[in-house]
Amino acid sequence: MPRPQRCEQFDSSEVGIVHVVQRCVRRAFLAGVDQATGKDFSFRKEWIRRRMEALASVFAVDVLSYAVMVK
């Protein structure tokens, strides 16, 4: 059975608040200090913040809160 279309899930006349979670492919390492190599990838957090800000402005989305978790 196919999943419902977005137009059937969300009413465009109402303001909705959704909780979105995203993970890296194969749970690959993204940010923070990689324990195996000792490399610090913390700079990627700022990349993610800037990209999210840019996309939110283009798609008319208000980001109420976010967290870039290191794991």
CHARMM-style PDB file with segment names, atoms N, HN, CA, C and O in Angstrom:
ATOM      1  N   MET     1       0.849  -1.176   0.000  1.00  0.00      PROA
ATOM      2  CA  MET     1       0.000   0.000   0.000  1.00  0.00      PROA
ATOM      3  C   MET     1       0.899   1.245   0.000  1.00  0.00      PROA
ATOM      4  O   MET     1       1.780   1.367   0.851  1.00  0.00      PROA
ATOM      5  N   PRO     2       0.684   2.165  -0.943  1.00  0.00      PROA
ATOM      6  CA  PRO     2       1.513   3.377  -0.981  1.00  0.00      PROA
ATOM      7  C   PRO     2       1.191   4.312   0.170  1.00  0.00      PROA
ATOM      8  O   PRO     2       0.075   4.325   0.689  1.00  0.00      PROA
ATOM      9  N   ARG     3       2.181   5.087   0.557  1.00  0.00      PROA
ATOM     10  HN  ARG     3       3.088   5.077   0.135  1.00  0.00      PROA
ATOM     11  CA  ARG     3       1.960   6.044   1.639  1.00  0.00      PROA
ATOM     12  C   ARG     3       1.130   7.215   1.123  1.00  0.00      PROA
ATOM     13  O   ARG     3       1.151   7.507  -0.073  1.00  0.00      PROA
ATOM     14  N   PRO     4       0.401   7.889   2.009  1.00  0.00      PROA
ATOM     15  CA  PRO     4      -0.430   9.026   1.580  1.00  0.00      PROA
ATOM     16  C   PRO     4       0.425  10.189   1.075  1.00  0.00      PROA
ATOM     17  O   PRO     4       1.559  10.373   1.518  1.00  0.00      PROA
ATOM     18  N   GLN     5      -0.123  10.964   0.154  1.00  0.00      PROA
ATOM     19  HN  GLN     5      -1.044  10.815  -0.206  1.00  0.00      PROA
ATOM     20  CA  GLN     5       0.575  12.135  -0.357  1.00  0.00      PROA
ATOM     21  C   GLN     5       0.604  13.218   0.711  1.00  0.00      PROA
ATOM     22  O   GLN     5      -0.241  13.239   1.606  1.00  0.00      PROA
ATOM     23  N   ARG     6       1.585  14.121   0.613  1.00  0.00      PROA
ATOM     24  HN  ARG     6       2.272  14.104  -0.114  1.00  0.00      PROA
ATOM     25  CA  ARG     6       1.707  15.197   1.600  1.00  0.00      PROA
ATOM     26  C   ARG     6       0.457  16.066   1.637  1.00  0.00      PROA
ATOM     27  O   ARG     6       0.039  16.518   2.703  1.00  0.00      PROA
ATOM     28  N   CYS     7      -0.137  16.300   0.470  1.00  0.00      PROA
ATOM     29  HN  CYS     7       0.203  15.933  -0.396  1.00  0.00      PROA
ATOM     30  CA  CYS     7      -1.335  17.144   0.434  1.00  0.00      PROA
ATOM     31  C   CYS     7      -2.486  16.514   1.205  1.00  0.00      PROA
ATOM     32  O   CYS     7      -3.412  17.214   1.617  1.00  0.00      PROA
ATOM     33  N   GLU     8      -2.440  15.198   1.405  1.00  0.00      PROA
ATOM     34  HN  GLU     8      -1.688  14.629   1.071  1.00  0.00      PROA
ATOM     35  CA  GLU     8      -3.465  14.512   2.185  1.00  0.00      PROA
ATOM     36  C   GLU     8      -3.118  14.489   3.675  1.00  0.00      PROA
ATOM     37  O   GLU     8      -4.008  14.332   4.510  1.00  0.00      PROA
ATOM     38  N   GLN     9      -1.852  14.642   4.013  1.00  0.00      PROA
ATOM     39  HN  GLN     9      -1.129  14.770   3.334  1.00  0.00      PROA
ATOM     40  CA  GLN     9      -1.422  14.579   5.404  1.00  0.00      PROA
ATOM     41  C   GLN     9      -1.493  15.925   6.103  1.00  0.00      PROA
ATOM     42  O   GLN     9      -1.797  15.995   7.294  1.00  0.00      PROA
ATOM     43  N   PHE    10      -1.211  17.000   5.364  1.00  0.00      PROA
ATOM     44  HN  PHE    10      -0.963  16.943   4.397  1.00  0.00      PROA
ATOM     45  CA  PHE    10      -1.154  18.331   5.962  1.00  0.00      PROA
ATOM     46  C   PHE    10      -2.179  19.238   5.312  1.00  0.00      PROA
ATOM     47  O   PHE    10      -2.321  19.258   4.090  1.00  0.00      PROA
ATOM     48  N   ASP    11      -2.889  19.987   6.134  1.00  0.00      PROA
ATOM     49  HN  ASP    11      -2.773  19.972   7.127  1.00  0.00      PROA
ATOM     50  CA  ASP    11      -3.853  20.968   5.650  1.00  0.00      PROA
ATOM     51  C   ASP    11      -3.114  22.280   5.413  1.00  0.00      PROA
ATOM     52  O   ASP    11      -2.588  22.875   6.354  1.00  0.00      PROA
ATOM     53  N   SER    12      -3.070  22.736   4.160  1.00  0.00      PROA
ATOM     54  HN  SER    12      -3.497  22.253   3.396  1.00  0.00      PROA
ATOM     55  CA  SER    12      -2.307  23.941   3.824  1.00  0.00      PROA
ATOM     56  C   SER    12      -2.916  25.212   4.393  1.00  0.00      PROA
ATOM     57  O   SER    12      -2.265  26.257   4.398  1.00  0.00      PROA
ATOM     58  N   SER    13      -4.147  25.144   4.871  1.00  0.00      PROA
ATOM     59  HN  SER    13      -4.676  24.295   4.867  1.00  0.00      PROA
ATOM     60  CA  SER    13      -4.779  26.332   5.451  1.00  0.00      PROA
ATOM     61  C   SER    13      -4.480  26.471   6.944  1.00  0.00      PROA
ATOM     62  O   SER    13      -4.826  27.487   7.547  1.00  0.00      PROA
ATOM     63  N   GLU    14      -3.844  25.466   7.548  1.00  0.00      PROA
ATOM     64  HN  GLU    14      -3.563  24.641   7.058  1.00  0.00      PROA
ATOM     65  CA  GLU    14      -3.535  25.492   8.980  1.00  0.00      PROA
ATOM     66  C   GLU    14      -2.022  25.559   9.195  1.00  0.00      PROA
ATOM     67  O   GLU    14      -1.240  25.032   8.404  1.00  0.00      PROA
ATOM     68  N   VAL    15      -1.636  26.213  10.277  1.00  0.00      PROA
ATOM     69  HN  VAL    15      -2.272  26.641  10.920  1.00  0.00      PROA
ATOM     70  CA  VAL    15      -0.231  26.238  10.671  1.00  0.00      PROA
ATOM     71  C   VAL    15       0.065  24.936  11.407  1.00  0.00      PROA
ATOM     72  O   VAL    15      -0.660  24.558  12.328  1.00  0.00      PROA
ATOM     73  N   GLY    16       1.109  24.267  11.007  1.00  0.00      PROA
ATOM     74  HN  GLY    16       1.698  24.573  10.259  1.00  0.00      PROA
ATOM     75  CA  GLY    16       1.461  23.004  11.642  1.00  0.00      PROA
ATOM     76  C   GLY    16       2.855  23.058  12.236  1.00  0.00      PROA
ATOM     77  O   GLY    16       3.725  23.779  11.748  1.00  0.00      PROA
ATOM     78  N   ILE    17       3.056  22.299  13.278  1.00  0.00      PROA
ATOM     79  HN  ILE    17       2.349  21.713  13.675  1.00  0.00      PROA
ATOM     80  CA  ILE    17       4.372  22.158  13.893  1.00  0.00      PROA
ATOM     81  C   ILE    17       4.754  20.688  13.772  1.00  0.00      PROA
ATOM     82  O   ILE    17       4.017  19.804  14.207  1.00  0.00      PROA
ATOM     83  N   VAL    18       5.909  20.444  13.180  1.00  0.00      PROA
ATOM     84  HN  VAL    18       6.508  21.163  12.827  1.00  0.00      PROA
ATOM     85  CA  VAL    18       6.356  19.068  12.994  1.00  0.00      PROA
ATOM     86  C   VAL    18       7.724  18.878  13.640  1.00  0.00      PROA
ATOM     87  O   VAL    18       8.530  19.807  13.698  1.00  0.00      PROA
ATOM     88  N   HSD    19       7.972  17.686  14.114  1.00  0.00      PROA
ATOM     89  HN  HSD    19       7.318  16.931  14.066  1.00  0.00      PROA
ATOM     90  CA  HSD    19       9.252  17.314  14.711  1.00  0.00      PROA
ATOM     91  C   HSD    19       9.988  16.473  13.678  1.00  0.00      PROA
ATOM     92  O   HSD    19       9.490  15.427  13.260  1.00  0.00      PROA
ATOM     93  N   VAL    20      11.161  16.917  13.266  1.00  0.00      PROA
ATOM     94  HN  VAL    20      11.566  17.766  13.605  1.00  0.00      PROA
ATOM     95  CA  VAL    20      11.912  16.240  12.214  1.00  0.00      PROA
ATOM     96  C   VAL    20      13.226  15.729  12.788  1.00  0.00      PROA
ATOM     97  O   VAL    20      13.914  16.445  13.516  1.00  0.00      PROA
ATOM     98  N   VAL    21      13.568  14.499  12.459  1.00  0.00      PROA
ATOM     99  HN  VAL    21      13.009  13.917  11.867  1.00  0.00      PROA
ATOM    100  CA  VAL    21      14.827  13.895  12.897  1.00  0.00      PROA
ATOM    101  C   VAL    21      15.542  13.379  11.659  1.00  0.00      PROA
ATOM    102  O   VAL    21      14.919  12.791  10.775  1.00  0.00      PROA
ATOM    103  N   GLN    22      16.846  13.600  11.597  1.00  0.00      PROA
ATOM    104  HN  GLN    22      17.352  14.078  12.315  1.00  0.00      PROA
ATOM    105  CA  GLN    22      17.636  13.134  10.457  1.00  0.00      PROA
ATOM    106  C   GLN    22      18.934  12.529  10.966  1.00  0.00      PROA
ATOM    107  O   GLN    22      19.547  13.048  11.899  1.00  0.00      PROA
ATOM    108  N   ARG    23      19.345  11.445  10.357  1.00  0.00      PROA
ATOM    109  HN  ARG    23      18.847  11.023   9.599  1.00  0.00      PROA
ATOM    110  CA  ARG    23      20.614  10.801  10.709  1.00  0.00      PROA
ATOM    111  C   ARG    23      21.500  10.721   9.479  1.00  0.00      PROA
ATOM    112  O   ARG    23      21.026  10.824   8.348  1.00  0.00      PROA
ATOM    113  N   CYS    24      22.781  10.538   9.710  1.00  0.00      PROA
ATOM    114  HN  CYS    24      23.166  10.455  10.629  1.00  0.00      PROA
ATOM    115  CA  CYS    24      23.723  10.353   8.606  1.00  0.00      PROA
ATOM    116  C   CYS    24      23.521   8.971   7.991  1.00  0.00      PROA
ATOM    117  O   CYS    24      23.040   8.047   8.646  1.00  0.00      PROA
ATOM    118  N   VAL    25      23.893   8.851   6.738  1.00  0.00      PROA
ATOM    119  HN  VAL    25      24.284   9.602   6.205  1.00  0.00      PROA
ATOM    120  CA  VAL    25      23.825   7.566   6.068  1.00  0.00      PROA
ATOM    121  C   VAL    25      24.727   6.583   6.799  1.00  0.00      PROA
ATOM    122  O   VAL    25      25.877   6.898   7.106  1.00  0.00      PROA
ATOM    123  N   ARG    26      24.221   5.427   7.068  1.00  0.00      PROA
ATOM    124  HN  ARG    26      23.287   5.171   6.818  1.00  0.00      PROA
ATOM    125  CA  ARG    26      24.948   4.381   7.795  1.00  0.00      PROA
ATOM    126  C   ARG    26      25.470   4.866   9.136  1.00  0.00      PROA
ATOM    127  O   ARG    26      26.442   4.333   9.672  1.00  0.00      PROA
ATOM    128  N   ARG    27      24.808   5.890   9.671  1.00  0.00      PROA
ATOM    129  HN  ARG    27      24.019   6.323   9.236  1.00  0.00      PROA
ATOM    130  CA  ARG    27      25.203   6.497  10.945  1.00  0.00      PROA
ATOM    131  C   ARG    27      26.676   6.903  10.949  1.00  0.00      PROA
ATOM    132  O   ARG    27      27.378   6.749  11.948  1.00  0.00      PROA
ATOM    133  N   ALA    28      27.121   7.421   9.816  1.00  0.00      PROA
ATOM    134  HN  ALA    28      26.551   7.546   9.004  1.00  0.00      PROA
ATOM    135  CA  ALA    28      28.511   7.860   9.678  1.00  0.00      PROA
ATOM    136  C   ALA    28      28.789   9.039  10.605  1.00  0.00      PROA
ATOM    137  O   ALA    28      27.873   9.750  11.017  1.00  0.00      PROA
ATOM    138  N   PHE    29      30.056   9.234  10.922  1.00  0.00      PROA
ATOM    139  HN  PHE    29      30.800   8.656  10.588  1.00  0.00      PROA
ATOM    140  CA  PHE    29      30.473  10.307  11.820  1.00  0.00      PROA
ATOM    141  C   PHE    29      30.356  11.639  11.104  1.00  0.00      PROA
ATOM    142  O   PHE    29      30.817  11.758   9.970  1.00  0.00      PROA
ATOM    143  N   LEU    30      29.746  12.661  11.735  1.00  0.00      PROA
ATOM    144  HN  LEU    30      29.371  12.564  12.657  1.00  0.00      PROA
ATOM    145  CA  LEU    30      29.521  13.946  11.083  1.00  0.00      PROA
ATOM    146  C   LEU    30      30.237  15.103  11.762  1.00  0.00      PROA
ATOM    147  O   LEU    30      30.902  15.887  11.085  1.00  0.00      PROA
ATOM    148  N   ALA    31      30.121  15.231  13.070  1.00  0.00      PROA
ATOM    149  HN  ALA    31      29.581  14.594  13.619  1.00  0.00      PROA
ATOM    150  CA  ALA    31      30.669  16.400  13.767  1.00  0.00      PROA
ATOM    151  C   ALA    31      31.358  15.967  15.057  1.00  0.00      PROA
ATOM    152  O   ALA    31      31.177  14.847  15.533  1.00  0.00      PROA
ATOM    153  N   GLY    32      32.157  16.885  15.611  1.00  0.00      PROA
ATOM    154  HN  GLY    32      32.304  17.795  15.225  1.00  0.00      PROA
ATOM    155  CA  GLY    32      32.881  16.590  16.842  1.00  0.00      PROA
ATOM    156  C   GLY    32      34.235  15.975  16.548  1.00  0.00      PROA
ATOM    157  O   GLY    32      34.719  16.040  15.418  1.00  0.00      PROA
ATOM    158  N   VAL    33      34.835  15.391  17.539  1.00  0.00      PROA
ATOM    159  HN  VAL    33      34.441  15.338  18.457  1.00  0.00      PROA
ATOM    160  CA  VAL    33      36.167  14.791  17.394  1.00  0.00      PROA
ATOM    161  C   VAL    33      36.012  13.299  17.134  1.00  0.00      PROA
ATOM    162  O   VAL    33      35.415  12.574  17.930  1.00  0.00      PROA
ATOM    163  N   ASP    34      36.554  12.858  16.020  1.00  0.00      PROA
ATOM    164  HN  ASP    34      37.039  13.446  15.373  1.00  0.00      PROA
ATOM    165  CA  ASP    34      36.526  11.441  15.668  1.00  0.00      PROA
ATOM    166  C   ASP    34      37.537  10.716  16.543  1.00  0.00      PROA
ATOM    167  O   ASP    34      38.732  11.007  16.486  1.00  0.00      PROA
ATOM    168  N   GLN    35      37.070   9.784  17.343  1.00  0.00      PROA
ATOM    169  HN  GLN    35      36.099   9.548  17.389  1.00  0.00      PROA
ATOM    170  CA  GLN    35      37.955   9.092  18.278  1.00  0.00      PROA
ATOM    171  C   GLN    35      38.954   8.190  17.566  1.00  0.00      PROA
ATOM    172  O   GLN    35      40.048   7.951  18.077  1.00  0.00      PROA
ATOM    173  N   ALA    36      38.588   7.690  16.399  1.00  0.00      PROA
ATOM    174  HN  ALA    36      37.699   7.884  15.984  1.00  0.00      PROA
ATOM    175  CA  ALA    36      39.489   6.791  15.672  1.00  0.00      PROA
ATOM    176  C   ALA    36      40.671   7.538  15.064  1.00  0.00      PROA
ATOM    177  O   ALA    36      41.800   7.049  15.100  1.00  0.00      PROA
ATOM    178  N   THR    37      40.412   8.728  14.503  1.00  0.00      PROA
ATOM    179  HN  THR    37      39.495   9.124  14.474  1.00  0.00      PROA
ATOM    180  CA  THR    37      41.476   9.468  13.811  1.00  0.00      PROA
ATOM    181  C   THR    37      41.977  10.673  14.591  1.00  0.00      PROA
ATOM    182  O   THR    37      43.067  11.177  14.319  1.00  0.00      PROA
ATOM    183  N   GLY    38      41.193  11.139  15.559  1.00  0.00      PROA
ATOM    184  HN  GLY    38      40.308  10.730  15.780  1.00  0.00      PROA
ATOM    185  CA  GLY    38      41.561  12.324  16.322  1.00  0.00      PROA
ATOM    186  C   GLY    38      41.250  13.632  15.612  1.00  0.00      PROA
ATOM    187  O   GLY    38      41.559  14.705  16.130  1.00  0.00      PROA
ATOM    188  N   LYS    39      40.639  13.558  14.423  1.00  0.00      PROA
ATOM    189  HN  LYS    39      40.387  12.686  14.002  1.00  0.00      PROA
ATOM    190  CA  LYS    39      40.303  14.770  13.665  1.00  0.00      PROA
ATOM    191  C   LYS    39      39.073  15.443  14.265  1.00  0.00      PROA
ATOM    192  O   LYS    39      38.136  14.781  14.712  1.00  0.00      PROA
ATOM    193  N   ASP    40      39.100  16.767  14.264  1.00  0.00      PROA
ATOM    194  HN  ASP    40      39.861  17.305  13.901  1.00  0.00      PROA
ATOM    195  CA  ASP    40      37.983  17.549  14.797  1.00  0.00      PROA
ATOM    196  C   ASP    40      37.116  18.042  13.640  1.00  0.00      PROA
ATOM    197  O   ASP    40      37.573  18.807  12.791  1.00  0.00      PROA
ATOM    198  N   PHE    41      35.874  17.602  13.619  1.00  0.00      PROA
ATOM    199  HN  PHE    41      35.502  16.981  14.309  1.00  0.00      PROA
ATOM    200  CA  PHE    41      34.931  17.989  12.577  1.00  0.00      PROA
ATOM    201  C   PHE    41      33.849  18.918  13.115  1.00  0.00      PROA
ATOM    202  O   PHE    41      32.764  19.000  12.539  1.00  0.00      PROA
ATOM    203  N   SER    42      34.127  19.610  14.197  1.00  0.00      PROA
ATOM    204  HN  SER    42      35.008  19.543  14.665  1.00  0.00      PROA
ATOM    205  CA  SER    42      33.139  20.505  14.807  1.00  0.00      PROA
ATOM    206  C   SER    42      32.718  21.636  13.878  1.00  0.00      PROA
ATOM    207  O   SER    42      31.615  22.166  14.011  1.00  0.00      PROA
ATOM    208  N   PHE    43      33.584  22.013  12.939  1.00  0.00      PROA
ATOM    209  HN  PHE    43      34.480  21.582  12.832  1.00  0.00      PROA
ATOM    210  CA  PHE    43      33.251  23.096  12.009  1.00  0.00      PROA
ATOM    211  C   PHE    43      32.019  22.761  11.167  1.00  0.00      PROA
ATOM    212  O   PHE    43      31.368  23.666  10.645  1.00  0.00      PROA
ATOM    213  N   ARG    44      31.695  21.488  11.027  1.00  0.00      PROA
ATOM    214  HN  ARG    44      32.225  20.753  11.451  1.00  0.00      PROA
ATOM    215  CA  ARG    44      30.534  21.090  10.235  1.00  0.00      PROA
ATOM    216  C   ARG    44      29.220  21.523  10.879  1.00  0.00      PROA
ATOM    217  O   ARG    44      28.219  21.698  10.185  1.00  0.00      PROA
ATOM    218  N   LYS    45      29.215  21.696  12.197  1.00  0.00      PROA
ATOM    219  HN  LYS    45      30.028  21.554  12.761  1.00  0.00      PROA
ATOM    220  CA  LYS    45      27.996  22.168  12.869  1.00  0.00      PROA
ATOM    221  C   LYS    45      27.568  23.519  12.315  1.00  0.00      PROA
ATOM    222  O   LYS    45      26.381  23.755  12.085  1.00  0.00      PROA
ATOM    223  N   GLU    46      28.538  24.408  12.101  1.00  0.00      PROA
ATOM    224  HN  GLU    46      29.501  24.216  12.287  1.00  0.00      PROA
ATOM    225  CA  GLU    46      28.237  25.731  11.547  1.00  0.00      PROA
ATOM    226  C   GLU    46      27.752  25.617  10.105  1.00  0.00      PROA
ATOM    227  O   GLU    46      26.864  26.363   9.692  1.00  0.00      PROA
ATOM    228  N   TRP    47      28.319  24.702   9.345  1.00  0.00      PROA
ATOM    229  HN  TRP    47      29.040  24.097   9.680  1.00  0.00      PROA
ATOM    230  CA  TRP    47      27.837  24.466   7.979  1.00  0.00      PROA
ATOM    231  C   TRP    47      26.360  24.086   8.003  1.00  0.00      PROA
ATOM    232  O   TRP    47      25.560  24.603   7.223  1.00  0.00      PROA
ATOM    233  N   ILE    48      26.015  23.187   8.900  1.00  0.00      PROA
ATOM    234  HN  ILE    48      26.664  22.767   9.534  1.00  0.00      PROA
ATOM    235  CA  ILE    48      24.632  22.710   8.996  1.00  0.00      PROA
ATOM    236  C   ILE    48      23.710  23.847   9.404  1.00  0.00      PROA
ATOM    237  O   ILE    48      22.625  23.998   8.844  1.00  0.00      PROA
ATOM    238  N   ARG    49      24.134  24.648  10.378  1.00  0.00      PROA
ATOM    239  HN  ARG    49      25.016  24.525  10.834  1.00  0.00      PROA
ATOM    240  CA  ARG    49      23.308  25.773  10.824  1.00  0.00      PROA
ATOM    241  C   ARG    49      23.054  26.756   9.686  1.00  0.00      PROA
ATOM    242  O   ARG    49      21.920  27.182   9.470  1.00  0.00      PROA
ATOM    243  N   ARG    50      24.111  27.116   8.957  1.00  0.00      PROA
ATOM    244  HN  ARG    50      25.033  26.770   9.132  1.00  0.00      PROA
ATOM    245  CA  ARG    50      23.956  28.071   7.850  1.00  0.00      PROA
ATOM    246  C   ARG    50      23.078  27.508   6.741  1.00  0.00      PROA
ATOM    247  O   ARG    50      22.252  28.224   6.174  1.00  0.00      PROA
ATOM    248  N   ARG    51      23.255  26.237   6.433  1.00  0.00      PROA
ATOM    249  HN  ARG    51      23.927  25.656   6.893  1.00  0.00      PROA
ATOM    250  CA  ARG    51      22.451  25.612   5.373  1.00  0.00      PROA
ATOM    251  C   ARG    51      20.985  25.548   5.778  1.00  0.00      PROA
ATOM    252  O   ARG    51      20.102  25.816   4.964  1.00  0.00      PROA
ATOM    253  N   MET    52      20.724  25.197   7.026  1.00  0.00      PROA
ATOM    254  HN  MET    52      21.441  24.979   7.688  1.00  0.00      PROA
ATOM    255  CA  MET    52      19.352  25.136   7.516  1.00  0.00      PROA
ATOM    256  C   MET    52      18.708  26.516   7.470  1.00  0.00      PROA
ATOM    257  O   MET    52      17.539  26.643   7.103  1.00  0.00      PROA
ATOM    258  N   GLU    53      19.456  27.545   7.838  1.00  0.00      PROA
ATOM    259  HN  GLU    53      20.405  27.442   8.136  1.00  0.00      PROA
ATOM    260  CA  GLU    53      18.953  28.917   7.795  1.00  0.00      PROA
ATOM    261  C   GLU    53      18.613  29.324   6.357  1.00  0.00      PROA
ATOM    262  O   GLU    53      17.574  29.937   6.115  1.00  0.00      PROA
ATOM    263  N   ALA    54      19.476  28.988   5.421  1.00  0.00      PROA
ATOM    264  HN  ALA    54      20.320  28.490   5.619  1.00  0.00      PROA
ATOM    265  CA  ALA    54      19.233  29.325   4.015  1.00  0.00      PROA
ATOM    266  C   ALA    54      18.009  28.596   3.472  1.00  0.00      PROA
ATOM    267  O   ALA    54      17.172  29.198   2.799  1.00  0.00      PROA
ATOM    268  N   LEU    55      17.904  27.320   3.758  1.00  0.00      PROA
ATOM    269  HN  LEU    55      18.583  26.831   4.304  1.00  0.00      PROA
ATOM    270  CA  LEU    55      16.767  26.549   3.261  1.00  0.00      PROA
ATOM    271  C   LEU    55      15.459  26.993   3.897  1.00  0.00      PROA
ATOM    272  O   LEU    55      14.425  27.021   3.230  1.00  0.00      PROA
ATOM    273  N   ALA    56      15.492  27.340   5.176  1.00  0.00      PROA
ATOM    274  HN  ALA    56      16.332  27.317   5.718  1.00  0.00      PROA
ATOM    275  CA  ALA    56      14.276  27.805   5.849  1.00  0.00      PROA
ATOM    276  C   ALA    56      13.764  29.089   5.211  1.00  0.00      PROA
ATOM    277  O   ALA    56      12.553  29.271   5.086  1.00  0.00      PROA
ATOM    278  N   SER    57      14.656  29.975   4.809  1.00  0.00      PROA
ATOM    279  HN  SER    57      15.640  29.827   4.911  1.00  0.00      PROA
ATOM    280  CA  SER    57      14.220  31.229   4.189  1.00  0.00      PROA
ATOM    281  C   SER    57      13.644  30.994   2.796  1.00  0.00      PROA
ATOM    282  O   SER    57      12.708  31.684   2.393  1.00  0.00      PROA
ATOM    283  N   VAL    58      14.184  30.042   2.065  1.00  0.00      PROA
ATOM    284  HN  VAL    58      14.945  29.481   2.393  1.00  0.00      PROA
ATOM    285  CA  VAL    58      13.701  29.756   0.711  1.00  0.00      PROA
ATOM    286  C   VAL    58      12.343  29.059   0.740  1.00  0.00      PROA
ATOM    287  O   VAL    58      11.477  29.349  -0.085  1.00  0.00      PROA
ATOM    288  N   PHE    59      12.160  28.149   1.681  1.00  0.00      PROA
ATOM    289  HN  PHE    59      12.864  27.913   2.351  1.00  0.00      PROA
ATOM    290  CA  PHE    59      10.935  27.366   1.735  1.00  0.00      PROA
ATOM    291  C   PHE    59       9.898  27.938   2.694  1.00  0.00      PROA
ATOM    292  O   PHE    59       8.895  27.282   2.977  1.00  0.00      PROA
ATOM    293  N   ALA    60      10.118  29.140   3.195  1.00  0.00      PROA
ATOM    294  HN  ALA    60      10.933  29.673   2.966  1.00  0.00      PROA
ATOM    295  CA  ALA    60       9.174  29.815   4.096  1.00  0.00      PROA
ATOM    296  C   ALA    60       8.836  28.941   5.303  1.00  0.00      PROA
ATOM    297  O   ALA    60       7.667  28.738   5.630  1.00  0.00      PROA
ATOM    298  N   VAL    61       9.871  28.434   5.951  1.00  0.00      PROA
ATOM    299  HN  VAL    61      10.820  28.599   5.685  1.00  0.00      PROA
ATOM    300  CA  VAL    61       9.720  27.587   7.128  1.00  0.00      PROA
ATOM    301  C   VAL    61      10.346  28.304   8.311  1.00  0.00      PROA
ATOM    302  O   VAL    61      11.428  28.876   8.185  1.00  0.00      PROA
ATOM    303  N   ASP    62       9.686  28.280   9.446  1.00  0.00      PROA
ATOM    304  HN  ASP    62       8.807  27.815   9.548  1.00  0.00      PROA
ATOM    305  CA  ASP    62      10.248  28.822  10.679  1.00  0.00      PROA
ATOM    306  C   ASP    62      10.827  27.669  11.496  1.00  0.00      PROA
ATOM    307  O   ASP    62      10.110  26.733  11.850  1.00  0.00      PROA
ATOM    308  N   VAL    63      12.101  27.738  11.790  1.00  0.00      PROA
ATOM    309  HN  VAL    63      12.683  28.499  11.503  1.00  0.00      PROA
ATOM    310  CA  VAL    63      12.748  26.729  12.627  1.00  0.00      PROA
ATOM    311  C   VAL    63      12.654  27.224  14.061  1.00  0.00      PROA
ATOM    312  O   VAL    63      13.269  28.228  14.420  1.00  0.00      PROA
ATOM    313  N   LEU    64      11.888  26.522  14.873  1.00  0.00      PROA
ATOM    314  HN  LEU    64      11.388  25.706  14.582  1.00  0.00      PROA
ATOM    315  CA  LEU    64      11.676  26.940  16.257  1.00  0.00      PROA
ATOM    316  C   LEU    64      12.845  26.554  17.150  1.00  0.00      PROA
ATOM    317  O   LEU    64      13.219  27.298  18.056  1.00  0.00      PROA
ATOM    318  N   SER    65      13.414  25.393  16.889  1.00  0.00      PROA
ATOM    319  HN  SER    65      13.110  24.788  16.152  1.00  0.00      PROA
ATOM    320  CA  SER    65      14.510  24.902  17.709  1.00  0.00      PROA
ATOM    321  C   SER    65      15.239  23.822  16.920  1.00  0.00      PROA
ATOM    322  O   SER    65      14.647  23.158  16.069  1.00  0.00      PROA
ATOM    323  N   TYR    66      16.519  23.650  17.205  1.00  0.00      PROA
ATOM    324  HN  TYR    66      17.000  24.190  17.896  1.00  0.00      PROA
ATOM    325  CA  TYR    66      17.259  22.581  16.551  1.00  0.00      PROA
ATOM    326  C   TYR    66      18.443  22.184  17.417  1.00  0.00      PROA
ATOM    327  O   TYR    66      18.867  22.931  18.299  1.00  0.00      PROA
ATOM    328  N   ALA    67      18.965  21.004  17.152  1.00  0.00      PROA
ATOM    329  HN  ALA    67      18.621  20.397  16.435  1.00  0.00      PROA
ATOM    330  CA  ALA    67      20.164  20.534  17.835  1.00  0.00      PROA
ATOM    331  C   ALA    67      20.973  19.705  16.852  1.00  0.00      PROA
ATOM    332  O   ALA    67      20.437  18.807  16.203  1.00  0.00      PROA
ATOM    333  N   VAL    68      22.254  20.002  16.743  1.00  0.00      PROA
ATOM    334  HN  VAL    68      22.689  20.731  17.270  1.00  0.00      PROA
ATOM    335  CA  VAL    68      23.169  19.178  15.964  1.00  0.00      PROA
ATOM    336  C   VAL    68      23.938  18.363  16.986  1.00  0.00      PROA
ATOM    337  O   VAL    68      24.818  18.874  17.680  1.00  0.00      PROA
ATOM    338  N   MET    69      23.595  17.098  17.066  1.00  0.00      PROA
ATOM    339  HN  MET    69      22.881  16.683  16.503  1.00  0.00      PROA
ATOM    340  CA  MET    69      24.174  16.246  18.100  1.00  0.00      PROA
ATOM    341  C   MET    69      25.410  15.531  17.578  1.00  0.00      PROA
ATOM    342  O   MET    69      25.438  15.071  16.437  1.00  0.00      PROA
ATOM    343  N   VAL    70      26.414  15.441  18.408  1.00  0.00      PROA
ATOM    344  HN  VAL    70      26.391  15.814  19.336  1.00  0.00      PROA
ATOM    345  CA  VAL    70      27.665  14.788  18.058  1.00  0.00      PROA
ATOM    346  C   VAL    70      27.626  13.365  18.591  1.00  0.00      PROA
ATOM    347  O   VAL    70      27.414  13.143  19.783  1.00  0.00      PROA
ATOM    348  N   LYS    71      27.828  12.424  17.717  1.00  0.00      PROA
ATOM    349  HN  LYS    71      28.000  12.605  16.748  1.00  0.00      PROA
ATOM    350  CA  LYS    71      27.893  11.035  18.156  1.00  0.00      PROA
ATOM    351  C   LYS    71      28.655  10.238  17.157  1.00  0.00      PROA
ATOM    352  OT1 LYS    71      28.831   9.033  17.334  1.00  0.00      PROA
TER     353      LYS     71
END
